[in-house]
Amino acid sequence: MDNYLDDISEVSNCSNVKDFLNCIPSEQCNLLCMHINIRSIIKNFSALEQMLKTSKKCIDVVILTESNISENNSFLYQLCGYQMYTELRNSRKGGGIILYVNNKHKCSITNVKTKFFESIFCTITTQSNYFANLCAVYRPPSYNKISFIEELCGV
């Protein structure tokens, strides 16, 4: 059995999107994922679109946390070339996760109810039949860290 963990490259501690784009490994990867704590997609959507359009690399998965919108207006934030999946708050402000998956991939969502964090669990299958299980998570700052860790370990 192949050890797929050997195929993972991590780019971390990028303070801005330009740093991230400059740090992407030059070798081919099966799935390039990016996470941004966007702190309001309403304010930052055009910058996200521009960044994706000018990127020299095709970003397969974009995860946004703290999107701060409801399901009622999520249709306004579709990205061309991506499927959109959401876990958004309808009853209060803040939080929320948006997952964009490049249209060239298949994505199946697994519904998991959680108490101490917001999440989207999915399996992404590429055109070359490489697949990845992905979990996008956001813990609101007011939620208990220990309860969050215990619940995450039990999922």
N, C-alpha and C positions, 0 to 999 in steps of 0.2 A: 504494500500500500504506500502510495506517495505521501510524503509529509508536506501538506499544503502550507503549513506554517512557514516553511522555508521560502515560500513564494511571496511572503508579505513584506512590503517595504513600508516603513512608517516615516512620515514627515510630520514633525511636531514642533511646537514652540514657534510657530510663525505668527508674527504680530499683525501681519496684514496679508491681503490676498496676493499682492505682488511677491512677497517673500515665499508664499506657498507655491506659486507658479514657477518661481526660480529654483525651488528645492525638489521639484518632481523628478524622480529618477529618470535618466535618459533611456534606460532599457525598457523594452516592451513589458507591460504588465497586463494581467488578465482583467483586472477591474480597478479603475482609479476612482476613489471615493474622496469626497471633500465634506467636512463639517464646518459650518459657520454658525456661531451664536449671533444671529442677525439683528436682534434687539429692535424689532419692528420691520416687517417686510414692506409695510406701507412706505416707510422712509427710505428704504435701501434697495427696493426691487430693481430700479433702473440701473443702479451700480452693479448688481448681481448679473443682470442681463448683459451689460456691456463687458463685464469680466469674462463671462462664458463665450461671448462672441469673439473676443480678441485673444483668448487662450490658444496657444499653439498645440496644446494637448486636449484630446477629447475627454472630458470628465464624465465618467459613466454614472456616478451617483452623487447627488448633492443633498446633504442633510442640513436643514435649517432648524435651529431651536430658537425659542423666544420669538416666534413669528408674530404673535400678538394680534391675530385676526380670528374671526369666527367662521364657521362653515358657510354662513350666509354670503360672505364676500370672497371666499377662497378662489372662486372661478376667475377673479380678476388677476390672479397671480400665476397663471399657467405659463410655463416656459416652453418655447417652441423647440420641438425635438425631444421632449421629455414627458413621461407619464407622471402624474402628480398623485401622491398619497398623503393623507393628513390625519393627524390626531390633534384636534383643536378644541379650545375651550369655548363653549357657548354661553356658559352661565356667569363667567367673570373675566376680567381683563388679564392680559399677560400670558406667558407660557406658549405652549403649542409647538408641534413639530410638523414640518413639511419635508417629505421625502420625494425627490425627483429622480426618476430612473430613465436613462437614455432609452429612446424608443427601439433601439436595436436589440435590447435585452427583454427577456420575459421576467415578470415579477409576480410572485404570489404572496399575499399578505396572510399572516396568521394572527387572529384576534386573541389578544391576551389582556385580561383586565388586571390592572394594578392599582394599588391604593396609595403608594408613596412616591410614584413617579409617573411621568407620561412616557409612552413608548410606541414604536412601530416595529414589529417583528416581521421579517420577510425572507424569502429565498429568491435570489436573483440568478437567472441562468443566461449565460452569454451565448452568442452565435456558435462558438466553438464547444458548447456544452460544458464549459466550466461553470460551476455553481458556487454560490457563497450564501451562507446564512448571515443575515445582518440584523442588528438590533440598534435602533436609534433611540436614545434615552435622554430625557430632560428631567432633572429633579428641581422643583421649585425651591428657592433658598429657604423658604419658611418651613419646608418639610424636614422631618427628623432624619439626620444622616445615618444613624445606626439602623433605624427601621428601613430606610431605603436600601442599605447594603444587605440586610437580612432578606428583604423581599427579592432583591435582584438575584441573590444566590439561590433562592428557591424557585425561580422561574425556569 
